[in-house]
Amino acid sequence: CVQLVHRPESGGGSQVLASNIEIADSFLQQARGLMFRRSLADDSALVFQFDSAAKRDVHMLFVPFAIDALWLVDNKVVGKKRLKPWIGLGRETAETLLELPAGAADEVAVGDRVVLAE
C-alpha cells in the first residue's frame, strides 16, 4: 500500500500523513479535484503529479470543508497553506500538489520532504 510520508528537514522521525492515497491523473480528475465532495477522510490525500514544475493554482469553489495544500518540487515542500471552504485560494510553484484534510500537515514545514512510499 502506498503512503504519503513526511520527512522533516531537521532529521526527526518520519511521519505518515496519509495511507488512503488518490492520484488525480486525468485532466478531468485534476480539474474537478475535491469539488462537490462532502469531506476528505482523515487518513486521505489527493495527489496531483505534473510533468514539470510550474505555478499551480488551488481554489476552493464548491469545496465545503477546509484543507491543507502542499506544493512540492523534487519531493521538497516549497509552499504550504490552509485553505478555507468555498473561498480559499493558493498559488505556488509545484510539480506535485497535495491536498490533505485540514490539520494533517500541521507538522510539515517548507523545506521538509514529503514522499509517496510503498
Backbone as CSV, one residue per row, in Angstrom:
resi,resn,N_x,N_y,N_z,CA_x,CA_y,CA_z,C_x,C_y,C_z
1,CYS,0.837,-1.184,0.000,0.000,0.000,0.000,0.884,1.252,0.000
2,VAL,0.492,2.216,-0.782,1.250,3.459,-0.907,0.852,4.406,0.221
3,GLN,1.855,5.054,0.803,1.622,6.019,1.877,2.303,7.333,1.539
4,LEU,1.769,8.402,2.099,2.377,9.713,1.981,3.164,9.944,3.265
5,VAL,4.498,10.055,3.133,5.367,10.100,4.307,6.069,11.453,4.392
6,HIS,6.032,12.051,5.592,6.687,13.329,5.889,8.040,13.048,6.514
7,ARG,9.098,13.625,5.921,10.450,13.502,6.463,10.960,14.905,6.770
8,PRO,10.964,15.297,8.059,11.366,16.662,8.434,12.800,16.983,8.039
9,GLU,13.026,18.241,7.644,14.374,18.709,7.282,15.300,18.605,8.483
10,SER,14.735,18.764,9.684,15.528,18.712,10.910,16.072,17.308,11.191
11,GLY,15.591,16.326,10.427,16.105,14.975,10.607,15.335,14.164,11.631
12,GLY,14.244,14.708,12.158,13.417,13.951,13.101,12.808,12.724,12.422
13,GLY,12.049,11.956,13.161,11.467,10.737,12.613,10.431,11.008,11.534
14,SER,10.291,10.024,10.634,9.281,10.112,9.583,7.890,9.971,10.185
15,GLN,6.914,10.558,9.516,5.527,10.509,9.965,4.648,10.229,8.749
16,VAL,3.711,9.292,8.869,2.769,9.009,7.787,1.657,10.057,7.832
17,LEU,1.523,10.804,6.745,0.477,11.826,6.659,-0.838,11.220,6.187
18,ALA,-0.761,10.213,5.305,-1.967,9.594,4.752,-1.628,8.234,4.168
19,SER,-2.553,7.274,4.324,-2.356,5.982,3.674,-3.475,5.648,2.690
20,ASN,-4.474,6.519,2.613,-5.522,6.363,1.605,-5.242,7.407,0.525
21,ILE,-4.457,7.017,-0.483,-3.946,7.946,-1.486,-4.777,7.841,-2.762
22,GLU,-5.226,8.988,-3.241,-5.928,9.048,-4.523,-5.095,9.916,-5.457
23,ILE,-4.759,9.366,-6.618,-3.965,10.108,-7.604,-4.931,10.693,-8.642
24,ALA,-4.904,12.011,-8.808,-5.708,12.666,-9.841,-4.844,12.719,-11.100
25,ASP,-4.986,11.700,-11.959,-4.063,11.621,-13.093,-4.700,11.951,-14.438
26,SER,-6.001,12.142,-14.499,-6.600,12.570,-15.762,-6.890,14.070,-15.697
27,PHE,-7.045,14.679,-16.853,-7.355,16.112,-16.886,-8.645,16.388,-16.117
28,LEU,-9.648,15.545,-16.302,-10.930,15.741,-15.628,-10.787,15.624,-14.110
29,GLN,-10.045,14.615,-13.641,-9.833,14.460,-12.194,-9.085,15.663,-11.629
30,GLN,-8.104,16.158,-12.380,-7.334,17.308,-11.901,-8.186,18.566,-11.889
31,ALA,-9.038,18.734,-12.891,-9.893,19.924,-12.946,-10.941,19.882,-11.832
32,ARG,-11.468,18.696,-11.528,-12.520,18.565,-10.517,-11.946,18.611,-9.104
33,GLY,-10.798,17.980,-8.891,-10.185,17.978,-7.571,-11.151,17.504,-6.506
34,LEU,-11.357,18.313,-5.490,-12.260,17.965,-4.380,-13.640,18.608,-4.516
35,MET,-13.920,19.248,-5.647,-15.215,19.909,-5.815,-16.359,18.905,-5.666
36,PHE,-17.411,19.340,-5.019,-18.661,18.600,-4.848,-18.555,17.430,-3.870
37,ARG,-17.417,17.254,-3.225,-17.318,16.225,-2.184,-17.769,16.819,-0.864
38,ARG,-18.232,15.968,0.029,-18.693,16.450,1.339,-17.548,16.535,2.342
39,SER,-16.514,15.716,2.137,-15.400,15.700,3.086,-14.213,14.984,2.459
40,LEU,-13.103,15.031,3.184,-11.897,14.277,2.836,-11.541,13.496,4.090
41,ALA,-11.559,12.170,4.009,-11.337,11.323,5.185,-9.989,11.639,5.843
42,ASP,-9.931,11.441,7.172,-8.757,11.797,7.965,-7.446,11.249,7.420
43,ASP,-7.447,10.031,6.927,-6.207,9.378,6.504,-5.997,9.473,4.994
44,SER,-6.637,10.459,4.358,-6.643,10.541,2.895,-5.817,11.708,2.371
45,ALA,-5.432,11.572,1.100,-4.761,12.661,0.386,-5.111,12.554,-1.091
46,LEU,-5.287,13.703,-1.724,-5.447,13.766,-3.166,-4.134,14.298,-3.722
47,VAL,-3.543,13.552,-4.656,-2.214,13.856,-5.179,-2.309,14.212,-6.658
48,PHE,-1.753,15.361,-7.018,-1.672,15.802,-8.412,-0.206,15.775,-8.806
49,GLN,0.139,14.995,-9.840,1.530,14.939,-10.303,1.591,15.506,-11.718
50,PHE,2.556,16.392,-11.936,2.697,17.065,-13.218,4.069,16.743,-13.815
51,ASP,4.218,16.999,-15.113,5.471,16.681,-15.811,6.617,17.600,-15.423
52,SER,6.294,18.813,-15.023,7.353,19.770,-14.692,6.853,20.748,-13.638
53,ALA,7.790,21.462,-13.030,7.444,22.466,-12.026,6.922,23.713,-12.734
54,ALA,5.776,24.200,-12.274,5.173,25.426,-12.800,4.238,25.967,-11.728
55,LYS,3.763,27.192,-11.919,2.778,27.758,-10.977,1.517,26.899,-11.019
56,ARG,1.052,26.472,-9.858,-0.150,25.635,-9.749,-1.140,26.321,-8.810
57,ASP,-2.358,26.497,-9.296,-3.417,27.146,-8.521,-4.296,26.109,-7.843
58,VAL,-4.759,26.445,-6.647,-5.778,25.657,-5.954,-6.885,26.625,-5.564
59,HIS,-8.122,26.286,-5.919,-9.266,27.092,-5.489,-10.224,26.191,-4.725
60,MET,-11.031,26.782,-3.886,-11.939,26.021,-3.018,-13.405,26.191,-3.424
61,LEU,-13.653,26.647,-4.648,-15.014,26.773,-5.140,-15.705,25.412,-5.087
62,PHE,-16.862,25.331,-4.486,-17.640,24.091,-4.350,-16.968,23.047,-3.459
63,VAL,-16.041,23.488,-2.603,-15.430,22.588,-1.613,-15.859,23.111,-0.235
64,PRO,-16.767,22.374,0.452,-17.371,22.894,1.688,-16.597,22.585,2.972
65,PHE,-15.313,22.269,2.867,-14.502,21.962,4.044,-13.088,22.477,3.823
66,ALA,-12.385,22.789,4.921,-11.014,23.308,4.832,-10.038,22.173,4.506
67,ILE,-8.937,22.522,3.840,-7.870,21.546,3.549,-6.508,22.186,3.803
68,ASP,-5.494,21.331,3.891,-4.103,21.771,3.856,-3.573,21.436,2.465
69,ALA,-2.977,22.403,1.804,-2.375,22.181,0.492,-0.858,22.286,0.621
70,LEU,-0.157,21.348,-0.025,1.306,21.360,-0.062,1.755,21.359,-1.511
71,TRP,2.676,22.267,-1.846,3.270,22.318,-3.177,4.687,21.777,-3.067
72,LEU,5.032,20.792,-3.905,6.350,20.141,-3.839,7.108,20.277,-5.149
73,VAL,8.421,20.429,-5.031,9.337,20.310,-6.162,10.415,19.332,-5.726
74,ASP,10.615,18.262,-6.492,11.561,17.197,-6.131,11.302,16.673,-4.715
75,ASN,10.023,16.469,-4.381,9.591,15.954,-3.074,9.890,16.901,-1.908
76,LYS,10.313,18.120,-2.196,10.599,19.101,-1.147,9.456,20.112,-1.093
77,VAL,8.981,20.411,0.123,7.870,21.345,0.294,8.356,22.767,0.004
78,VAL,7.737,23.401,-1.010,8.083,24.790,-1.343,6.946,25.741,-0.983
79,GLY,5.772,25.193,-0.665,4.644,26.018,-0.260,3.671,25.215,0.570
80,LYS,3.024,25.893,1.525,2.054,25.242,2.404,0.993,26.264,2.751
81,LYS,-0.278,25.859,2.688,-1.334,26.809,3.015,-2.581,26.071,3.473
82,ARG,-3.213,26.587,4.520,-4.543,26.112,4.945,-5.553,26.889,4.123
83,LEU,-6.402,26.181,3.403,-7.384,26.826,2.536,-8.784,26.706,3.138
84,LYS,-9.486,27.835,3.203,-10.824,27.883,3.790,-11.860,27.349,2.812
85,PRO,-12.957,26.789,3.359,-14.030,26.312,2.487,-14.549,27.427,1.578
86,TRP,-14.900,27.070,0.353,-15.537,27.935,-0.629,-14.675,29.082,-1.140
87,ILE,-13.895,29.751,-0.283,-13.231,30.992,-0.708,-11.708,30.890,-0.738
88,GLY,-11.141,29.764,-0.298,-9.686,29.649,-0.238,-9.042,29.668,-1.611
89,LEU,-7.868,30.283,-1.697,-7.072,30.312,-2.925,-5.608,30.126,-2.564
90,GLY,-4.889,29.378,-3.387,-3.455,29.219,-3.193,-2.763,29.098,-4.528
91,ARG,-1.522,29.593,-4.604,-0.754,29.500,-5.856,0.722,29.446,-5.502
92,GLU,1.379,28.404,-5.946,2.814,28.250,-5.744,3.360,27.437,-6.916
93,THR,4.676,27.380,-7.016,5.317,26.512,-7.998,5.307,25.086,-7.470
94,ALA,4.982,24.127,-8.336,4.991,22.723,-7.911,5.047,21.800,-9.114
95,GLU,5.654,20.622,-8.892,5.488,19.530,-9.845,4.592,18.459,-9.238
96,THR,4.405,18.532,-7.905,3.442,17.686,-7.199,2.658,18.578,-6.249
97,LEU,1.349,18.410,-6.265,0.459,19.172,-5.389,-0.309,18.174,-4.538
98,LEU,-0.356,18.423,-3.235,-1.045,17.529,-2.306,-2.170,18.279,-1.613
99,GLU,-3.342,17.627,-1.522,-4.461,18.166,-0.768,-4.794,17.181,0.341
100,LEU,-4.762,17.678,1.570,-4.954,16.853,2.771,-6.040,17.469,3.641
101,PRO,-6.645,16.665,4.539,-7.608,17.246,5.475,-6.933,18.338,6.313
102,ALA,-7.686,19.384,6.640,-7.144,20.476,7.462,-6.561,19.909,8.750
103,GLY,-5.332,20.301,9.054,-4.655,19.834,10.261,-3.669,18.711,9.999
104,ALA,-3.834,17.996,8.889,-2.964,16.845,8.608,-1.517,17.263,8.371
105,ALA,-1.317,18.491,7.888,0.043,18.955,7.572,0.584,19.930,8.617
106,ASP,-0.020,19.943,9.808,0.420,20.885,10.849,1.912,20.785,11.151
107,GLU,2.465,19.581,11.123,3.880,19.373,11.473,4.827,19.574,10.289
108,VAL,4.268,19.791,9.103,5.086,19.926,7.895,5.522,21.376,7.732
109,ALA,6.798,21.574,7.411,7.337,22.922,7.185,7.940,23.018,5.792
110,VAL,7.975,24.238,5.255,8.666,24.468,3.984,10.107,24.004,4.143
111,GLY,10.603,23.247,3.187,11.949,22.687,3.258,11.947,21.211,3.613
112,ASP,10.874,20.727,4.256,10.752,19.303,4.563,10.520,18.513,3.281
113,ARG,10.710,17.202,3.382,10.431,16.312,2.248,9.138,15.552,2.522
114,VAL,8.332,15.373,1.481,7.130,14.548,1.560,7.157,13.632,0.342
115,VAL,7.103,12.324,0.587,7.267,11.351,-0.497,6.137,10.329,-0.481
116,LEU,5.842,9.808,-1.673,4.961,8.647,-1.786,5.848,7.429,-1.647
117,ALA,5.553,6.580,-0.662,6.400,5.417,-0.384,5.544,4.171,-0.278
118,GLU,6.102,3.039,-0.715,5.400,1.752,-0.604,5.668,1.144,0.756
